[in-house]
């Protein structure tokens, strides 16, 4: 019986590690449960919404949308109508968002920290991929890939709950049997 409990406990611990890894990966798509990851530059946060709610967007530290589907007007005077966010990449001091505009052309929106006393974000629309400096990670916003990760993470969560409940059931049942035998 002890072996069974140890096997189940190790299975739960393994599933927990998988859960945390998948949840961390889902952060980049705005689909994570644990809200404790801050790995994007400039305190930008990815937010997932269903398409009928406006779709995926990137938000600033106050939760306001800085780039999303639809009309985008930035303080720098740049303007772009976005049909779809394709993906985004980032390094420590730079972020690039690949989008499809209203004419179905691919555009790139480069986001950097403003210079001088005004530390606001600066946006620049470019037609070709920008030069990337340093270590750069690119996140492709493919719906199928995201849903597969999301489904697997949710099944793992269910297994963790089931196995934890099973362990508690066995322990309480065992305690009750020991109490009856005395």
Buried (B, 14 or more C-beta within 10 A) or exposed (E): EEEEBEEBEEBBEEBBEBBBEBBBBBBBBBBBEEEEBEEBBBEBBBBBEEEEEEBBBBBBEEEEBBBBBEEBEBEEEBEBEBBBBBBBBBBEEBBBBBBBBEEEEEBBBBBBEEEEEEEEBBBBBEEEEEEEEEEEEEBEBEEEEBEEBBEBBEEBBEBBEEBBEBBEEBEEEEEEEEEEEE
